[in-house]
Amino acid sequence: MAPGDSTGYTISMQDSPSTVVIPETIEEQSTGTGDGLEARVTVYNCNCHTYQQVITLFCESIPGMSPGRAFELAWQIDHEGSAVVYAGAQKTAQEIAARLVAGGLKVTVQ
């Protein structure tokens, strides 16, 4: 099949009275919104906060954060040293990072 041909492949089965058309699969990969402004907020372990303090801070600072997810992230930070707690718009990432830093956490925005 030629590149750009959208007709797909045609497979004819000998014992079958019908023809099966298998559409071409086109994969598109995206790493964000396409505006080049996607960012990640990473929080690092500092051994200076309790799980409850971190969970509360995450739930207050990160849109859509649930206590269960906040606990999972806090556990990952405690055991692995860091976790990405938000990925999205640069402006939102900066706002979240500022709130987390104000709460005493070690944070980077990439």
ChimeraX attribute file (.defattr): number of C-alpha atoms within 10 A of each C-alpha:
attribute: neighborCount
match mode: 1-to-1
recipient: residues
	/A:1	10
	/A:2	7
	/A:3	5
	/A:4	9
	/A:5	9
	/A:6	12
	/A:7	12
	/A:8	14
	/A:9	13
	/A:10	12
	/A:11	11
	/A:12	12
	/A:13	10
	/A:14	8
	/A:15	6
	/A:16	8
	/A:17	7
	/A:18	10
	/A:19	11
	/A:20	11
	/A:21	12
	/A:22	11
	/A:23	11
	/A:24	13
	/A:25	8
	/A:26	8
	/A:27	6
	/A:28	5
	/A:29	6
	/A:30	7
	/A:31	7
	/A:32	13
	/A:33	10
	/A:34	8
	/A:35	7
	/A:36	10
	/A:37	11
	/A:38	17
	/A:39	18
	/A:40	20
	/A:41	21
	/A:42	19
	/A:43	23
	/A:44	18
	/A:45	19
	/A:46	13
	/A:47	11
	/A:48	10
	/A:49	14
	/A:50	11
	/A:51	16
	/A:52	13
	/A:53	12
	/A:54	21
	/A:55	23
	/A:56	16
	/A:57	18
	/A:58	26
	/A:59	17
	/A:60	15
	/A:61	17
	/A:62	19
	/A:63	11
	/A:64	10
	/A:65	16
	/A:66	15
	/A:67	14
	/A:68	11
	/A:69	15
	/A:70	21
	/A:71	18
	/A:72	14
	/A:73	21
	/A:74	27
	/A:75	18
	/A:76	16
	/A:77	20
	/A:78	17
	/A:79	11
	/A:80	11
	/A:81	14
	/A:82	19
	/A:83	21
	/A:84	16
	/A:85	21
	/A:86	20
	/A:87	16
	/A:88	14
	/A:89	16
	/A:90	17
	/A:91	12
	/A:92	18
	/A:93	22
	/A:94	17
	/A:95	13
	/A:96	22
	/A:97	25
	/A:98	17
	/A:99	16
	/A:100	21
	/A:101	14
	/A:102	11
	/A:103	15
	/A:104	14
	/A:105	20
	/A:106	15
	/A:107	19
	/A:108	16
	/A:109	17
	/A:110	11
